[in-house]
Amino acid sequence: MRKPQTVAALTELGRVQLSKSFFLRDFLFSETAAMHGLSNVPDDPTLAIAAGTRLCEDLLEPLQDAFGRIAVRSAYRSSEVNALCHAKGYGCASNERNAAYHIWDRRDAKGHMGAAASIVVPGFANRFDQPGDWKRLAWWIHDHLPYATMEFFPTRWAFNLGWHERPLRAIMSHIPGDRGYLTKPGMAGHDDAHEAEWAGILP
């Protein structure tokens, strides 16, 4: 599938259904693109659709089934948009680091496919807002879903949730007081069950 060159073609691309609840259009908005007059459109729609489908079907749908509606804050970034975001210091990693992550239509250096979205789970965040509560959601996902990476932020426990063909299974925090890894391969307890950490969080 070629990159859309017309409004009609982009409209059709946006209508591609990635899972029962999500369409590609749900993931294409970018504040950086809007402010700088760029189009946040995949150069390789076929790869973006394939990676996005796995993200939605394997992670976002079961998370939404468990906790209610997911709010997407940021997701797909074109290489052009991500490069500008990185150059301007808006908090985006380089294109090389974001390949197979926020740049869904670019494989990583080892040729693997992946996709990520920055999301908020209101059904959780509205009920659990005390220091450290984000860990409860993180451990639930760790125990239940085939995620690759999670990266948590302080505002409403927003986090980047990544799917990847070679999942790392690591959870990172940028939250003051909890900065660093919650878990990653090799850390104590990584492969254990963590029900004691997340018990009682389901609506």
PAGUVO-389787 format. One record per residue (C-alpha): x, y, z; residue in one letter. Coordinates in steps of 0.5 Angstrom, whole numbers, plus 2048, in hexadecimal, padded with zeros to 3 digits. Example, Ala and Ser with C-alpha at 12.3 -4.5 7.8 and 13.67 -1.06 7.14 Angstrom:
# PAGUVO-389787
R / c1 / c2 / c3 / residuo
R / 819 / 7F7 / 810 / A
R / 81B / 7FE / 80E / S
END
This chain:
# PAGUVO-389787
R / c1 / c2 / c3 / residuo
R / 800 / 800 / 800 / M
R / 803 / 807 / 7FE / R
R / 803 / 80D / 802 / K
R / 7FD / 811 / 801 / P
R / 7FD / 817 / 7FD / Q
R / 7F6 / 81A / 7FD / T
R / 7F1 / 81B / 802 / V
R / 7ED / 816 / 800 / A
R / 7F2 / 811 / 800 / A
R / 7F4 / 813 / 807 / L
R / 7ED / 812 / 809 / T
R / 7ED / 80B / 807 / E
R / 7F3 / 80A / 80A / L
R / 7F0 / 80D / 811 / G
R / 7EA / 808 / 810 / R
R / 7EE / 802 / 811 / V
R / 7EC / 7FE / 817 / Q
R / 7F2 / 7FB / 81B / L
R / 7ED / 7F8 / 820 / S
R / 7E6 / 7F7 / 822 / K
R / 7E7 / 7FE / 826 / S
R / 7EC / 802 / 822 / F
R / 7ED / 805 / 81B / F
R / 7F4 / 808 / 819 / L
R / 7F1 / 80F / 819 / R
R / 7F1 / 80E / 820 / D
R / 7F9 / 80E / 821 / F
R / 7FB / 813 / 81B / L
R / 7FA / 81A / 81F / F
R / 800 / 81E / 821 / S
R / 801 / 824 / 825 / E
R / 808 / 825 / 822 / T
R / 805 / 824 / 81B / A
R / 7FF / 829 / 81C / A
R / 803 / 82E / 81F / M
R / 809 / 82E / 819 / H
R / 804 / 82C / 813 / G
R / 807 / 825 / 812 / L
R / 802 / 81F / 810 / S
R / 803 / 819 / 815 / N
R / 802 / 814 / 80F / V
R / 805 / 80D / 80F / P
R / 80B / 80D / 809 / D
R / 809 / 805 / 809 / D
R / 802 / 804 / 80B / P
R / 802 / 7FD / 80A / T
R / 807 / 7FC / 810 / L
R / 804 / 801 / 814 / A
R / 7FD / 7FD / 814 / I
R / 801 / 7F7 / 815 / A
R / 804 / 7F9 / 81C / A
R / 7FE / 7FE / 81E / G
R / 7FA / 7F8 / 81D / T
R / 7FE / 7F4 / 822 / R
R / 7FE / 7F9 / 827 / L
R / 7F7 / 7FA / 827 / C
R / 7F5 / 7F3 / 827 / E
R / 7FA / 7F0 / 82C / D
R / 7FA / 7F6 / 831 / L
R / 7F6 / 7FC / 830 / L
R / 7EF / 7F8 / 82F / E
R / 7F0 / 7F3 / 835 / P
R / 7F2 / 7F9 / 839 / L
R / 7EC / 7FD / 837 / Q
R / 7E8 / 7F7 / 838 / D
R / 7EA / 7F6 / 83F / A
R / 7EA / 7FE / 841 / F
R / 7E6 / 801 / 83D / G
R / 7E7 / 807 / 837 / R
R / 7EF / 808 / 836 / I
R / 7F1 / 80F / 834 / A
R / 7F6 / 810 / 82F / V
R / 7FB / 816 / 830 / R
R / 800 / 814 / 82B / S
R / 801 / 80E / 826 / A
R / 804 / 80E / 81F / Y
R / 809 / 813 / 81D / R
R / 80C / 813 / 816 / S
R / 813 / 814 / 815 / S
R / 813 / 81B / 813 / E
R / 80F / 81D / 819 / V
R / 813 / 819 / 81E / N
R / 819 / 81C / 81C / A
R / 817 / 823 / 81D / L
R / 814 / 821 / 823 / C
R / 81B / 81F / 825 / H
R / 81F / 825 / 822 / A
R / 81A / 829 / 826 / K
R / 81B / 826 / 82D / G
R / 814 / 824 / 82D / Y
R / 815 / 81E / 831 / G
R / 816 / 819 / 82B / C
R / 81B / 814 / 82A / A
R / 81F / 814 / 824 / S
R / 81C / 810 / 81E / N
R / 821 / 80B / 81F / E
R / 81F / 809 / 826 / R
R / 817 / 80A / 824 / N
R / 817 / 806 / 81E / A
R / 813 / 800 / 820 / A
R / 810 / 804 / 825 / Y
R / 80C / 80B / 824 / H
R / 80F / 80A / 81D / I
R / 80A / 804 / 81B / W
R / 80C / 804 / 814 / D
R / 814 / 803 / 815 / R
R / 817 / 7FD / 817 / R
R / 81C / 7FD / 81C / D
R / 824 / 7FC / 81B / A
R / 823 / 7F5 / 81C / K
R / 81D / 7F5 / 817 / G
R / 818 / 7F4 / 81C / H
R / 811 / 7F7 / 81C / M
R / 80D / 7FA / 821 / G
R / 809 / 800 / 823 / A
R / 807 / 804 / 82A / A
R / 802 / 809 / 82C / A
R / 802 / 80E / 832 / S
R / 7FB / 80D / 836 / I
R / 7F7 / 80E / 83C / V
R / 7F3 / 809 / 83F / V
R / 7ED / 80E / 842 / P
R / 7EA / 808 / 846 / G
R / 7F0 / 807 / 84A / F
R / 7F3 / 80E / 84A / A
R / 7EC / 811 / 84D / N
R / 7EC / 80C / 853 / R
R / 7F4 / 80B / 854 / F
R / 7F7 / 811 / 855 / D
R / 7FC / 811 / 85B / Q
R / 804 / 810 / 85B / P
R / 806 / 809 / 858 / G
R / 7FF / 807 / 855 / D
R / 801 / 807 / 84E / W
R / 805 / 801 / 850 / K
R / 7FF / 7FD / 851 / R
R / 7FD / 7FE / 84A / L
R / 804 / 7FC / 848 / A
R / 804 / 7F6 / 84B / W
R / 7FD / 7F4 / 849 / W
R / 7FF / 7F5 / 842 / I
R / 806 / 7F1 / 843 / H
R / 802 / 7EB / 845 / D
R / 7FC / 7EB / 840 / H
R / 7FF / 7EE / 839 / L
R / 804 / 7ED / 834 / P
R / 807 / 7F4 / 835 / Y
R / 80E / 7F6 / 832 / A
R / 80F / 7FC / 837 / T
R / 80C / 801 / 83B / M
R / 80E / 808 / 83D / E
R / 80A / 80B / 842 / F
R / 809 / 813 / 843 / F
R / 806 / 817 / 849 / P
R / 800 / 81A / 846 / T
R / 7FA / 816 / 847 / R
R / 7FF / 810 / 847 / W
R / 800 / 811 / 83F / A
R / 804 / 80B / 83C / F
R / 807 / 809 / 836 / N
R / 805 / 802 / 834 / L
R / 809 / 7FE / 82F / G
R / 808 / 7F8 / 82B / W
R / 80E / 7F5 / 827 / H
R / 810 / 7EE / 824 / E
R / 816 / 7ED / 829 / R
R / 813 / 7F0 / 82F / P
R / 817 / 7F2 / 835 / L
R / 812 / 7F2 / 83A / R
R / 815 / 7F8 / 83E / A
R / 811 / 7FD / 842 / I
R / 815 / 804 / 843 / M
R / 812 / 80A / 847 / S
R / 813 / 812 / 846 / H
R / 80F / 813 / 84C / I
R / 813 / 817 / 852 / P
R / 815 / 813 / 858 / G
R / 814 / 80C / 853 / D
R / 819 / 80E / 84D / R
R / 81C / 808 / 84A / G
R / 81A / 801 / 849 / Y
R / 814 / 7FE / 84C / L
R / 816 / 7F7 / 849 / T
R / 81A / 7F4 / 843 / K
R / 81D / 7EE / 842 / P
R / 822 / 7EB / 847 / G
R / 81F / 7F0 / 84D / M
R / 81D / 7EC / 853 / A
R / 815 / 7EA / 852 / G
R / 815 / 7EB / 84B / H
R / 812 / 7E5 / 849 / D
R / 80E / 7E4 / 84F / D
R / 806 / 7E5 / 850 / A
R / 804 / 7EC / 853 / H
R / 7FD / 7EB / 855 / E
R / 7FF / 7EE / 85C / A
R / 801 / 7F5 / 858 / E
R / 7FA / 7F5 / 854 / W
R / 7F5 / 7F2 / 858 / A
R / 7EF / 7F6 / 858 / G
R / 7F0 / 7FB / 852 / I
R / 7EB / 7F8 / 84D / L
R / 7E5 / 7FC / 84C / P
END
